[in-house]
Amino acid sequence: MTINRRHAVLGTMALAATPAILSATPARAAEVEVQMLNQGEMGAMVFEPALIRIAAGDTVTFVPTDRGHNAETIRGMVPEGAEGFKGAINQPISVTLDVPGIYGVKCLPHHAMGMVALIVVGDDTSNVEEAKAARQPAKAKERFDALFAEIEAT
């Protein structure tokens, strides 16, 4: 009987301490992995996923699953105050995005083939019109139009 009472007291103390421990633990930012593929669900030369939604401070890692790809931001498709990024061909790149808004991403060698993606940080779409206005090759524009429509539908 004393053993059960002792376990009950220890269990109660552990439960009482849990909120203090959890509140002292810093929140962990999410990490999202994006594959750079020659062939994917949306066709040839794609990022999967092509629409990435993250919170400010989260990290996106672009992985060259197939060779010959990179990931870089597109001029005119980065929120004001944010810095762009440019990864090397055949190398993964991890970026932590702190400025809310829409980021347009391309694979430089396959941009004309429509290899593009959108990152929405913090559900902020305030720069959507500027992002839509950025000049794109026809196939990239077609894929971006579908991604913008998906953003507007949610």
Buried (B, 14 or more C-beta within 10 A) or exposed (E): EEEEEEEEEEEEEEEEEEEEEEEEEEEEBEEBBBBBBBEBEBEEBBBBBBBBBBBBBBBBBBBBBBEEBBBBBBEBBBBEEBEBBEBEEEEBBBBBBBBBBBBBBBBBEBBBBBBBBBBBBBEBBEBBEBBBEBEBEEBBBEBBEEBBEEBEEE
